[in-house]
Amino acid sequence: MSKTISWLAIYVALLLTFVSLVLIIEKIIFRNCDGYFAVISLENNKVSTEIGQGKLIKGFIINKGFEDELKINVKGPEWVIVKPNRIRLYSNQTEELFVYISPNLKGNFTAKIQAESFCQKHEETLFIQSK
């Protein structure tokens, strides 16, 4: 009896694994990404500040396409932070985002604010001058 139950459990596990793989492959291969379009807009693309003085830059993400969940991140110095990190936007919805900078070095820097999902990737460049 226990051998039958073990074989049955193995069979069910393999079947579920197979179904999961088929669904994942279908999503990757057959997903139509037409109609997904979001835009990042910052109030200021250039900011100047002093070392140790933080600054907050307000921005927006505007969804001009289908509902989508976007992951938001920064490519640039570790002292540039963006919030929120993830956002779900419905069609024609706009949400605020905030970029906080607090430089610890003098110089000119760039930070790329990125929003991406399975079907799209958009970025906005922020130019930072630290004195």
C-alpha positions in Angstrom: 0.0 0.0 0.0 2.8 2.5 0.9 4.6 1.7 -2.4 1.4 2.6 -4.3 1.1 5.9 -2.4 4.8 6.8 -3.0 4.5 6.2 -6.7 1.3 8.1 -6.8 2.9 11.1 -5.0 5.9 11.0 -7.4 3.5 10.9 -10.4 1.5 13.9 -9.0 4.7 15.9 -8.3 6.1 15.2 -11.8 2.8 16.2 -13.4 2.6 19.4 -11.4 6.2 20.2 -12.3 5.5 19.6 -16.0 2.4 21.8 -16.0 4.3 24.6 -14.2 7.1 24.5 -16.8 4.6 24.6 -19.7 2.9 27.6 -18.2 6.2 29.4 -17.7 7.4 28.7 -21.2 4.1 29.8 -22.6 4.3 33.1 -20.7 7.9 33.7 -21.9 7.4 32.7 -25.6 3.9 33.8 -26.4 3.5 36.9 -24.3 2.6 39.8 -26.5 4.1 43.0 -25.1 2.4 45.4 -27.5 0.3 47.9 -25.5 2.7 48.2 -22.5 4.1 51.7 -22.1 5.1 53.7 -19.1 7.1 56.9 -18.8 9.3 58.2 -16.0 9.4 62.0 -15.5 11.5 63.9 -13.0 10.7 67.5 -12.0 14.4 68.2 -12.3 17.0 66.3 -14.3 19.9 68.3 -13.0 20.5 68.9 -9.3 23.3 70.6 -7.4 24.0 70.1 -3.7 26.8 70.0 -1.1 28.4 67.0 0.5 26.3 65.8 3.4 23.3 67.9 2.3 20.4 65.7 1.1 18.0 66.7 -1.6 14.6 65.3 -2.6 13.6 65.2 -6.3 10.0 64.4 -7.0 9.0 62.4 -10.1 6.2 60.6 -11.7 5.5 57.3 -13.5 2.8 57.6 -16.0 1.2 54.4 -17.4 0.0 55.0 -21.0 -0.6 51.3 -21.7 -2.0 48.2 -20.1 -2.0 47.5 -16.4 1.5 46.5 -15.3 3.7 46.0 -12.2 7.0 47.8 -12.4 10.2 47.4 -10.4 11.9 50.7 -9.8 15.6 51.0 -9.1 18.7 53.2 -9.5 21.9 52.6 -11.4 24.4 54.9 -10.0 26.0 56.0 -6.7 24.9 54.1 -3.6 23.8 57.4 -2.0 20.9 57.8 -4.5 17.7 56.1 -3.3 14.3 55.8 -5.1 11.0 55.1 -3.4 8.8 53.2 -4.0 10.8 50.2 -5.2 7.8 48.5 -6.9 4.5 49.8 -8.1 1.4 48.5 -9.9 -0.1 50.9 -12.4 -3.5 50.6 -14.1 -4.1 52.0 -17.6 -3.8 55.8 -17.7 -2.7 56.0 -14.0 0.0 58.3 -12.7 1.9 57.8 -9.4 4.6 59.8 -7.6 8.1 58.6 -7.0 10.8 60.2 -4.9 14.5 60.3 -5.5 16.7 61.2 -2.5 20.3 62.1 -2.9 22.9 62.6 -0.2 26.4 62.7 -1.8 29.5 61.9 0.2 32.0 62.9 -2.6 32.6 66.1 -4.6 32.1 65.8 -8.3 29.7 65.3 -11.2 27.6 62.1 -11.1 24.8 60.5 -13.1 22.1 58.2 -11.8 19.7 56.3 -14.0 16.2 55.9 -12.5 14.8 52.7 -14.1 11.3 51.2 -14.2 11.0 47.8 -15.7 8.7 44.8 -16.0 8.5 41.7 -18.1 7.4 43.7 -21.2 9.1 47.1 -20.8 12.1 49.0 -19.5 12.3 52.8 -19.2 14.9 55.1 -17.6 15.4 58.7 -16.9 18.9 60.2 -16.2 19.6 62.4 -13.2 22.7 64.6 -13.4 24.1 65.4 -10.0 26.7 68.1 -9.1 28.2 67.8 -5.6 30.3 70.6 -4.2 
